[in-house]
């Protein structure tokens, strides 16, 4: 089966047994399966960073559990480890750590805290596939990890995701859930193929901004297969046919794309090094390589004084600068109480989510980006 070949290809990079990998329609579904296998139920509490995508707390809420957020460190964009224990209660069952933008940090300390309190650990590797932390692939340390192969991820199958289960007792339970997965419909697979073709032949630096806006507009209204469907952004009710299996189309695409991962990683690292050098020389906030291991640099985060203006200027110059994260639970901008979030309780995440932009790392020529940030250097923050 093509799915088995795909698992083997993933396993070679993660240096794991392919039988410990489970494939899904989307990465968030992998997280849902992990939580379900861990026995998460009503009123259980799951600790996670207050700087994430809304689909992460959604997966928690779909099991009637409660997301409990922890503020982030401005140096790592990951959870402030010194604040984790104060968030733990008798109802806490899991800690989710995250390698934001592919940057891993303090994983061992998080695991130590979890073991002290007899908690499960999950690593959110949706940004970090292909990177390593202390010499081991991202996702190797926690009880389980989940990955995304959506658009703009380390490698893409259009939409998609998978999990790596490192704890034997969980492997058995995740396998039991396999029979509950729904198969993608013919129309869903056809729509996915159409999007893959469209993405390959029509998205470029001249069409990027207009097509991103169109894509988000259509996704929000469930008129297209997107990273986020409208009901995931407006409500906390689990969408119909959520627990869905991968398609053979995604598996074939994944096998092809994984062959390019090494060259993708080299290119991203080259661009990230150029951005780091420039920002450091100009005394601006930059990603400190001493804090991290051999990560993938999915995006290069930069803090700016006026994000809306900065992005508007970038669009005028046909530069595809990203806006991850628009809020502590991207891309939500209102009704945060639905997701049990009070932004005022997480000042670092709140401030960063109003200032952060992402420089592209997947481009062959970074000179235009460097010229752009040089021209607008006064808009880039010198410190947090």
C-alpha positions in Angstrom: 0.0 0.0 0.0 1.1 3.5 -0.8 0.4 4.5 2.9 2.9 2.0 4.1 5.6 3.4 1.7 4.7 6.9 3.0 5.2 5.8 6.6 8.6 4.3 5.8 9.7 7.5 4.1 8.6 9.5 7.2 10.2 6.9 9.5 13.6 7.3 7.8 13.7 11.0 8.7 12.3 10.6 12.2 14.5 7.6 12.8 11.6 5.6 14.2 9.6 2.5 13.5 7.1 3.2 10.7 4.5 1.2 12.7 4.6 3.9 15.3 3.4 6.5 12.7 -0.3 7.1 12.0 -1.7 9.1 9.1 -4.6 11.5 9.0 -6.5 13.9 6.8 -5.1 16.8 8.8 -2.5 17.3 11.6 -5.2 18.4 14.1 -6.9 15.1 13.7 -3.7 13.4 14.7 -3.7 15.5 17.9 -7.4 14.6 18.6 -6.5 10.9 18.2 -3.6 11.2 20.6 -5.7 12.9 23.2 -8.5 10.3 22.8 -5.9 7.5 23.2 -4.7 9.2 26.4 -8.2 8.9 27.8 -8.9 12.6 27.9 -12.5 13.3 29.0 -14.8 16.0 30.3 -13.2 18.6 32.6 -9.6 17.3 32.1 -7.1 20.1 31.7 -4.5 20.3 29.0 -1.6 22.8 29.2 -0.4 24.5 26.0 1.3 27.7 25.0 -0.7 30.9 24.6 0.7 31.3 21.1 -0.7 28.6 18.9 -3.2 27.8 16.1 -6.9 27.6 17.1 -7.1 24.0 15.9 -5.0 22.9 18.9 -7.4 24.1 21.6 -10.3 22.9 19.3 -9.0 19.3 19.5 -9.0 19.6 23.3 -12.5 21.1 23.5 -13.9 18.5 21.1 -13.2 16.0 23.9 -15.0 18.2 26.4 -11.6 19.0 28.1 -10.3 22.4 29.0 -7.3 24.2 27.4 -5.1 25.9 30.0 -2.7 28.4 28.5 0.8 29.4 29.6 2.5 32.6 28.4 5.5 32.4 26.1 9.1 33.6 26.3 10.0 36.4 23.8 13.3 34.6 23.2 11.8 31.3 22.0 8.1 31.9 21.2 7.5 28.8 23.2 6.1 28.3 26.7 7.8 30.0 29.5 8.9 26.9 31.4 9.0 28.7 34.8 5.2 29.3 34.5 4.2 25.7 33.7 3.9 24.3 37.3 1.7 27.2 38.5 -0.8 26.1 35.8 -0.9 22.5 37.0 -3.9 21.4 39.0 -5.4 18.1 40.1 -7.3 18.0 36.8 -4.2 18.4 34.6 -3.5 15.4 32.4 -1.3 16.6 29.5 1.4 19.2 28.6 1.7 20.2 25.0 5.0 21.7 24.0 5.6 23.3 20.7 8.5 24.1 18.3 7.2 27.4 17.1 8.5 28.2 13.6 10.5 25.1 14.0 12.4 26.3 17.0 12.6 23.8 19.8 13.5 24.8 23.4 13.4 23.4 27.0 11.9 20.1 25.9 13.8 18.2 28.6 12.6 20.5 31.3 9.0 20.2 30.2 9.3 16.4 30.3 10.9 16.6 33.8 8.0 18.7 35.0 5.5 16.3 33.4 7.1 13.2 35.0 7.1 14.9 38.4 3.4 15.4 38.2 2.6 12.1 36.3 1.4 13.8 33.2 1.5 12.9 29.5 3.5 15.0 27.1 2.8 15.8 23.5 5.0 17.7 21.1 3.4 20.0 18.5 5.7 19.5 15.6 3.5 21.1 13.0 6.3 23.6 12.3 9.2 21.4 13.1 9.3 18.2 10.9 12.9 17.7 9.6 14.5 19.7 12.4 16.4 18.2 15.4 16.8 19.0 19.1 19.9 17.9 20.9 20.7 15.6 18.0 17.4 13.8 17.8 14.5 14.5 15.4 11.8 16.8 16.7 9.0 14.6 18.2 11.4 12.1 19.6 11.2 13.1 23.3 7.6 13.3 24.3 5.0 10.5 24.7 3.6 11.4 21.3 4.0 14.1 18.6 1.9 15.3 15.8 2.9 16.9 12.5 1.2 18.9 9.7 1.7 18.7 6.0 -0.6 21.6 5.2 0.4 24.5 2.9 3.5 26.4 4.1 4.7 23.5 6.2 8.2 21.8 6.0 6.8 19.6 3.3 3.3 19.8 1.9 0.6 17.4 0.7 -1.8 20.3 0.3 -3.5 19.3 3.6 -2.6 16.4 5.8 -0.9 15.3 9.0 0.4 12.4 11.0 1.4 11.3 14.5 4.4 9.6 16.0 3.7 7.6 19.2 6.6 6.9 21.4 4.8 5.3 24.3 3.9 1.6 23.8 0.6 1.7 25.8 -0.5 4.6 23.6 0.4 2.7 20.3 -2.1 0.0 21.2 -4.9 2.6 21.9 -4.2 4.7 18.8 -4.3 1.5 16.6 -7.7 0.7 18.1 -9.0 4.1 16.9 -7.9 3.5 13.3 -11.2 1.7 12.5 -13.1 4.8 13.5 -11.5 7.0 10.8 -13.8 8.1 8.0 -12.5 7.8 4.4 -12.2 11.0 2.3 -15.0 11.3 -0.3 -14.3 11.3 -4.0 -15.3 15.0 -4.1 -13.0 15.9 -1.3 -10.1 14.2 -3.1 -11.0 15.9 -6.4 -11.0 19.3 -4.6 -7.6 18.5 -3.1 -6.1 17.7 -6.5 -7.5 20.9 -7.9 -5.9 22.9 -5.1 -2.6 21.2 -5.6 -2.6 22.0 -9.3 -3.7 25.6 -8.6 -1.0 26.0 -5.9 1.7 24.7 -8.3 0.9 26.8 -11.4 -0.8 29.9 -10.2 0.7 31.1 -6.9 3.7 33.3 -7.3 5.1 36.6 -5.9 2.7 38.6 -8.1 -0.5 36.7 -7.1 0.5 35.7 -3.5 -1.4 38.4 -1.6 -4.6 38.4 -3.6 -4.8 34.6 -3.6 -4.1 34.3 0.1 -7.0 36.7 0.9 -9.2 34.7 -1.5 -8.2 31.4 -0.1 -8.9 32.5 3.5 -12.2 34.0 2.4 -13.4 30.8 0.7 -12.1 28.6 3.5 -13.9 30.5 6.2 -17.1 30.0 4.3 -16.5 26.3 3.7 -16.4 26.9 -0.1 -13.0 25.3 -0.5 -10.8 22.7 1.2 -8.5 24.8 3.4 -6.3 24.7 6.4 -9.2 26.0 8.5 -12.9 25.6 7.7 -15.4 28.2 8.7 -16.9 26.3 11.6 -13.5 25.8 13.2 -13.0 29.5 13.4 -16.5 30.6 14.6 -17.5 27.8 16.9 -16.2 25.1 19.3 -18.5 22.4 18.0 -16.7 19.5 16.4 -17.2 19.6 12.6 -18.9 16.7 10.9 -16.7 14.0 9.5 -13.7 15.5 11.5 -12.0 12.2 12.3 -10.8 11.5 8.8 -8.2 9.3 7.2 -5.5 10.2 4.8 -6.1 9.7 1.0 -3.7 7.9 -1.4 -3.3 11.3 -3.1 -1.7 12.8 0.0 0.5 9.8 0.5 1.8 9.9 -3.0 2.4 13.6 -2.8 4.2 13.2 0.6 6.6 10.6 -0.8 7.6 12.9 -3.6 7.9 16.0 -1.4 10.0 14.2 1.2 12.7 13.6 -1.4 13.1 17.3 -1.6 13.2 17.9 2.1 17.1 18.1 2.4 17.3 20.7 -0.3 14.4 22.6 1.3 16.1 22.6 4.6 19.4 23.8 3.1 17.6 26.7 1.4 15.7 27.7 4.5 18.9 27.6 6.6 20.8 29.7 4.1 18.1 32.4 4.0 17.7 32.3 7.8 21.4 32.9 8.3 21.3 35.8 5.9 18.4 37.4 7.8 20.1 36.7 11.2 23.4 38.3 10.1 21.6 41.4 8.7 19.4 41.9 11.8 22.3 41.3 14.2 24.5 43.8 12.4 21.7 46.4 12.7 21.0 45.7 16.3 17.5 44.4 15.7 15.7 41.4 17.3 16.9 38.2 15.6 16.7 34.4 16.2 19.7 33.5 18.3 21.2 30.3 17.0 22.8 29.6 20.4 19.3 28.9 21.8 18.3 26.3 19.3 19.5 23.1 17.6 19.4 22.2 13.9 15.9 23.5 13.2 14.2 23.9 9.9 13.4 27.7 10.0 9.9 27.2 8.6 9.5 30.9 8.9 11.8 33.6 10.2 10.0 35.7 12.9 10.6 39.4 13.1 8.9 42.0 15.4 7.8 45.2 13.8 6.3 48.5 15.2 3.3 48.6 12.8 2.4 45.2 11.3 -0.5 46.4 9.1 1.7 49.0 7.5 4.7 46.7 7.1 2.6 44.0 5.4 0.9 46.7 3.2 4.4 47.9 2.1 5.5 44.3 1.5 2.4 43.6 -0.7 3.2 46.7 -2.8 6.7 45.3 -3.4 5.3 41.8 -4.2 7.1 40.2 -1.2 5.3 37.3 0.4 5.8 38.1 4.1 3.6 36.1 6.5 1.4 37.1 9.4 1.7 34.1 11.8 0.3 34.6 14.5 -2.4 37.2 14.4 -3.4 36.4 18.0 -2.5 34.0 20.8 -4.8 31.5 19.1 -4.3 32.3 15.4 -6.3 33.4 13.4 -9.0 34.1 15.9 -9.6 37.9 16.5 -12.7 37.9 18.7 -14.8 35.8 21.1 -11.7 34.4 22.8 -13.8 33.3 25.7 -15.1 30.4 23.6 -11.6 29.0 23.7 -11.1 29.7 27.5 -8.6 32.5 26.7 -8.2 35.9 28.4 -5.5 37.6 26.4 -4.8 40.0 29.3 -3.5 37.1 31.4 -0.7 36.4 28.8 1.0 39.8 28.1 4.0 38.5 26.2 1.8 36.5 23.7 -0.6 39.4 23.4 2.1 41.9 22.5 4.0 39.6 20.2 0.9 38.6 18.3 0.4 42.3 17.4 3.9 42.8 16.2 5.1 39.6 14.6 5.7 39.0 10.9 7.5 36.1 9.1 10.1 36.6 6.5 10.1 33.9 3.8 12.7 31.2 3.9 11.7 29.1 1.0 12.8 31.5 -1.7 15.8 31.1 -4.1 16.8 34.7 -4.0 16.6 36.6 -0.7 18.1 39.9 -2.0 14.7 41.6 -2.5 13.6 40.7 1.0 16.9 42.0 2.5 16.6 45.2 0.5 13.0 45.6 1.8 13.9 45.2 5.4 16.9 47.5 4.9 14.7 50.2 3.5 12.2 49.8 6.4 14.8 49.0 9.1 13.3 51.6 11.4 10.1 49.6 11.6 11.8 46.5 13.0 12.0 46.3 16.8 15.4 46.4 18.5 14.1 44.5 21.6 11.0 43.0 23.0 
